[in-house]
Amino acid sequence: MFDTNPFEGLDDYAVNLIRYKTRRLIGQAGYTRSDKEDIEQDLSLHLRQQLPKYNPRKGTLKTFINTVLDNKIRTMVAARTTSQFDFRQHDFSLDETIETETGDRVSRGEAIDSEEYLMVTGRLNRKALDGVEMRIDVQCAASLLPADLQTLCAGLQKRTIVDIAREDGVSRHKIDELRRRIAFLFLEHGLDEYV
């Protein structure tokens, strides 16, 4: 399979907006994290098809891109929630008794792993154990950072860049530069999944 860039020919604004809108769509209308690449590809393809219709006399390019993506997302959600394909319609009851792998008889509701359900629906990013491992890995990597970056790293775990910049009297740009340095150092330590 060829690995092609679904964002080829699109500017940074469009790419960032597609990624943002994709993240917002996950967990809605039955879309899950596993649909992320498909959604991004659908949105970027649709945007590329609509770009020739842009008329600068009617509005800015950013407004046009935003409107095109919003309309496509509305269409995608509507298609997912039509009665024929509605992800919310199930043909079984959670009270129905089923047999587990061990031979026990339990209700279907008891057999569903709540953590797994939350991950599939996009409401949870990682399992609790993964979260604990992540905190340990991040603490270990943060301890290897220079003192000023350790302080910033601790602050970013609880506050936003805007809050830190406001409280420290530093520009958001400077805080973001330092955050990128932290991210680079995390990548060097093999923590790319946490960046």
N, C-alpha and C positions, 0 to 999 in steps of 0.2 A: 504494500500500500504506500502511495506517495504521500509525504507529509507536506501539505501546502499551507500557506499562510492565508487564513480566511479574511484577514484585514488588509490584504495587498491593495494598494491604491487609495486607501483611506487615510485621512490626516489623524493626528494624535487626539484631537477633540472627539472625532467620531469613534475612534477605537475605545477611548476611555468611557464615553457615553454608552457604547454597546456593552462594555464589561459591567458598568454600573447598573444598567437596566436589567442585564442578565442576572446579576446577584439579587436584585430586588424581586425578580420573577420567580426565582427558586423558592419553593415552599408554597407557591400559589398555584391554583388550577391543576394540581397534580404534578407539577414540575419538580424534579429532584436534582441534587448535585450532579448526578450522572448525565443529566440533560444539558449541562452547562455548555459544552463544546457545540452541540447541535443548535442550541438557541443562538449562540454567538454567530455561528455560520449562517443561520437563517436570517438574522438581523443584518449582518454585513452584506450578504447577497442581495437582500431586498433594497438596502440603502444604495448599493452600487447601481442597481437597476433604476432607481428613482432619481439619482443625481442629475442625469441629463435634463430632467424636468424643472430643475431649479431656475427661478427667475429672480435676479437680484433686485428688480424693481418692486417685487412683492414683499420682500423681507430679507433678513440676514441669513447667511448660510447656516449658522448655528440653530436658528429657529426652525429652518427647513428640516435639518437633520433630526432635531428633537421631535418635530411633528411626524415625520415619516416613521421614526422608530416607535413612537407612541401608538400610531395607527396600526402598525404591524403587530405590536404586542396585543392590542385589543382584539385584532383578528385571530391571533394565535390562541388567546384565552377563550374567546367565543367558540372556536373550533373544538377546544378541549372540553367545554362544558355543554355542548349540545347533547340532547338526550341519548343519542346513539353511542357517543364516546365518553360520556360523563364519568370521570374518575371516581366520583362520589357514590355511584350506584354499585352496590355489592350484592351478590346473590347468596349471602350467608349471614347468619346472625352471630354476634359475639357470644351469645348465650348457648349456642349449639355445642354439644359435647363431642369432643374428638379424642382420638387416641394419640398419645405422644410417642416419641421414639422408644421410650423405656417401657411402653405398654400401659402406662397410667391413663385414666380417663379424666380429662379436665375440660373446662369450658374453653372455647376458642379465645376468649378475651384474656384468660389466664396464661395461655400459651404464647401470646404475643410479647416479645421482648420490647419493653417501652423505649429503651435506649436505641434499639435498632429502628423502631418505628420513627422516632424523632430524627434520626439520621436520614432515613429514606425520604421523609417529608421536608428535609432541609432546615428543620428547626434546631438541630444540634449538629455542630461541625465535627466533633470527635467524641469517642466514648470517654467515660469518666477516667478509666485507667490511662488512656492516651493523654488526657489532660494533665494527670499527675506526672507522667513521664515527661511531658512537654515542660512543665514548670521546673522539674529537676534539671533538664537539659539547658533551659534558658538560664537558670540560676548559675549553673556551672560555667556556661559561656560568658555570662555577665561578669563573673568573678575574674575573668581573664582580661576584661576591658580596662583601659586607663580610668582613673578615679572620676574624671569629669563625665565620661561616657557611662560609667556605672550609675552615677546619680541620675542622669537623663534616662537611662534604661529603666530604672526603678520608677521614675516619674511617669514614663509612657505606659507602664502597666496599669496605672490608676487614672491618669488624666490625658486629655487631648493635647496636641501640639499647640493649639490656640491658648489653652489654659496655662500651659507651661510658659509660653512666650510672654503672656500677659503678667504672670506672677514674677518671672525672672527679669522682666524688662528687656527682653531680647526679641529680635524679629522672628517671625514664624519661619522665614526663609533659612535663618541660621540654625534654628532647631531642626528643621527638615534636613539640612545638610548633615548635621550630626547624627540624625536618625538613619540617614543613608550610610554613614560610616559604620554605625552599629550593624546595620543589615549586611554590609559587606564583610565585616568581621565574623558575623554569624555564618555567612556562606562559607568563609574559609574554614570554619570549624564543623562543616557538614550539617548545619542546621537550616538548610534551604527550605524545608517544609514549614518552618515557623516564621519565615520572613514575609 
